[in-house]
């Protein structure tokens, strides 16, 4: 490979490494997103694969900083950033541009390097959506400890009044779960719930329906094992929305991880009339998967105030409930009791 091409490859590898360091510092110290930090490490692995394919010593020998005519060329925009978000956006731009250059110039002498560069480029594209588009929602979701699912038939009061009470009791996320409504009525209720949740700073999730989630401007679409895959749900709802997925077994959990959701639900923890399952995951399954991911995990199924301590002992930080709150005579008090059992007050 010609020296000029090696110089191009070397400088773009440096750009990619430096940009990834900027991104990693952001996701670690600003976003506090361990899952995204793990994705950055996978990008670093891709960079190492490119270096291995090209030969690290060969690239280093070709480096010529002194005669680089672009070394001291800077625009005013390059020297000014308004926020840390601007910094990370610029870093993503540098890494994706570097990956494209590595892929194109790598074709001149190393198909392996070109292939690894393509892998890096697409991984960076997805990571940018995760960090830039969904970053704020991901941070907000990590702070949720009580997640309430609402189905009108299970409510002891009018459904919207029930949810308002649950929010007063400390619900940080509300999911609309209605399987029998026609699309028009489901959208109308989703829009009502969107107005309520926005006024209280609470996240809104829609069960199963990424199209309704998009139209209602929801924060989350939640899919089950028999619903659309995570990638397809996100394609319909938009890359800026969170996608969560339900799992009931260790095998389902590992398969769901590969789909790259924004959080995973594990359950049922206990027998549940809301959504009976042939397999009872139980707190033991939650404890078993806790160390497999940095994604938020939501414990779900049959949880009551009396059983919260067992789920917390298994490692739960977020608990999803339905009947325990929405069927209660006093949904606000029921929500507060569950939060108290979690030590959230």
C-alpha angles and dihedrals in degrees: 000000000000119000092241091056091047089053090052091050092047095050092048092049088053091050091050094048093046093046092050090052090054090049093047092052090051096050092044102043105021106028094029087211111153092180092056089046088057089052090053089054089054088053088052088054089055090052091051089052090055092049091049091051093050099037118252096225091048091054093046092051091052093053113115112174096164095062096040103122092197096053097099099031109113131161124216090248092057091057097051133063126174099202144358087261089060089051094054094043090054090048091054089051091053094048096048091047090048091050091053092050091047091051095050099043092039088065089069093072114350123050087180091059091046091052093047089049091055090051090051093048095053092043089054091049091056093043091052090056090048095050104031104031101031101023098101093046091047090053091048093049092052087061093054114105100165120049115182124200117205128206115167095221090061097048119108090204134029105307099241092046089050092054093046088055092048090052091051086052092057109273107159096187131029125198123201106217113179118147100175105048122105116246096257094053092043091054092047091054092044089054092049090050091047090057092049096047094046091053090055100037092245126143120248123214128186119207119234098336117096090171092058090043090055095046092047092046090237122174098226142026115201120205132191133213092274096044132083118307115259094254093052093045090052091047090057099039096040134258092268095066125086119242121204127187135205121231131182105178138037090252092052090047094054091046091049091051089060089058089062101229121178093240139357130224118213123198170307092291092183136002108301132191092198096069113358115204129198088226122056107212095188128181090296091068091050090051090049095053097039093093096044098077145018091220118113112267122211118204111213142172132065095357116156133172089263092055100041094097092060091054093045089051088056090057105267118156096170125044126194118205137170119168093029088068111018095045093048122108087234109030092181093056091043091054091048091050092054092047090049090052088054091052090247096117 
